[in-house]
Amino acid sequence: MTDFWQLFGSDLGELLGEEDDPAFWQVAMDRILGDTQAMAAAYTGKESILVQIGRCSHWIRPHTKRPSGMAWPYGYGNVGQGFSLSSPPEFDWSLRWVRQPETGEWIKAKGQPSRRPLVQRIAIPARTARHPRGTVHTIWLPGSPESPAHKLTSVYGFEKGESGWQCVDQWQKVHSRRTNRCT
């Protein structure tokens, strides 16, 4: 298993604030990017695969929760349009990496690697050092390696226990290309 925090952590760690728990980031990155790597390895298309990882401090936690206690985060602001369930998270900051198809290696992205890359936006919540739970929002735009024509939103729920952070829940929605409704 690849230690993704080892690959991305030095760049991301420089941007974390006092209230961001590096242990949370490490567990989240290893879990989520493990899934990403598996999807990317099976991809045979021509478009580049990019990950954009950033911190988001503008979340509204809904009252409806899953049995695990995790909630689908929402309230992302569109500039001038208020808050919306369908808007992607706004990053305080973010960094991007592109996967090299020949080697499977991830390198920092410079510019646009292809005309229409498959981008996984990973929004990690701010202030994780003071909370026992954290929900990470990811979305593949315009689609995932498994289905490039359809957006895929995944949410990962993490909880801090005696042995540290662990992923306790994951759920996803596939968005229809024509109607932009979830299926």
N, C-alpha and C positions, 0 to 999 in steps of 0.2 A: 504494500500500500504506500502511495506517495505521501510524503509530508508536505502538504501544500503551504502550511504556515512557513516552512523553511524556504520555499520558493518565493512567496509573496510578502512574508512578514517583515522583512527588513524595510521595504518601501512603505508598507502600510503602517508599521509600528511607529515610524517617524511622525505620522499625522494624528495618532491617537492622543486624546486628551487625558487629563487626570481621572475623569469619571468613566473612561472606557476601559473595560477589563480585557487585557491582552489574552487571558486564558479563554474567555468567551470567544474572541475572534479566532483563536487557534482551533478550537473545537468546531466552530461554525464553518470555517474555511475548509478544514479537512473533510467534514461531512458533505458539504454542498459540492465542493469541487471534485470529490470522489465520484459523485453522481454525474457531474459535468464531464469528467474525463471518460467515463464509461460511454456516455452518449457520443462524445466527440470521436472516440476510437472507432465506433461503428459507422460513422458518417462517411459516405462516399461521394457527396456532392462537391461542387467546385468552389463554393463560397467559403471565405475564411470564417473561423470561429473565434469570437472575441469574448472576453469576460470584462465587465466593468464593475469594480467593487468600490463601494463607498459607504460613508456614514450618513445616516438620516436622523435628524432630531425633531422632525415635524410629523409626529404620528398621533392619531387619536385612537385610543383603544376602545372598541365597542363593548357593550355590556353582554352581548351574546358570546358564549364561550363553548368550546368543544369539551368533550368529557375529560380530556387531559388538562383542562384549565387554560389552554392557549386560545387566543382570539385572533381572528383575521384582522390585521392592521388596516386602517383606512384613514382618509382625511388628507391625502396628498393634495397639495395646492397646484392648480394650473394657474399660470401667471394671469392675473386679472379675472379669473373665473371662480375663485373660491375653492371649496374642497369637493372631491369627487371620489367615489369608490373605485372608479375605473382609471384614475390617473396613476401613472407610475410614481414611486417615491421621488421626492426632490432630494438630491444629495447636498450635504454641506460641502463635501469634497469627494472626489473619486479618482481612481487610477484604472488604466486599461492594459490588458495583456492579450496577445494574439497567439493562437496555437499553431505551431509549425506542423503541417500535415505529414511531412516526410519523417520527422523524428518524434512527434508528439510532445515536443518541448514547448513551454510557454515563455514568451519573451515580451518585454514591455512594448506596447504598441506605439508606433510613430505614424501619425497620419491615418489615412483610410487604407486598410490592407487589401480590400477588394471592393467592387462596385456596391454590393449589397451584402455585407457580412451578417452572419447569424450572431446576434449579441445577447449574452446573458447578463442582465443587470442585477446585481446582488446588493440589496440595501440592508445594511446592518444597523441596528438601532444604537443611538448614542446613550450614554449614561448607564452602561451595563454593569459598572462596578457597584452601583447602589441598588440594583434590582435582582431578585432571585429567579426571574424569568426573562426571556428575550425571544422575540419573534422576528425571523429574518424573511424578507420578501424577495423573491427572485422572479424575473420574467424574461422569457426568450422573445426577442424581436428581430425580424418579423416573424420568426418561428424557431422551433427547436431543431436540432439535428435529426430527430426522429420524424418530425413533421414540419418541414420548412415553411409550409403555407399557413400554419396555424400558431398563433401566440400560445405560449404555455406559461402559466403563472403557478409557481410553487411557493408554499409557505412552510417554513421549518420552525418548530417550537422547541426551545431549549430551556432547561431548568437546572439550577445550581443545587447540588446535593452535597452530602458529606464527602463524596469522592470527586467533586468538581462538577463542571458543566457536562451535560449530556443531552442528546437529541431525544425528545420524548414524543414528538408528534410531527407528522408531515402530511400535507394534503395539497392537491393541485386542481387547477381548472384549465381546460383546453378551450380556447376561444375560437368560434367559427369565423372564418375569414370574411364571409359576406355580411353577416349581421352583427359581428362583434359581440355576440352574446355568448355566455359561457355554456358549455355542454357537460 
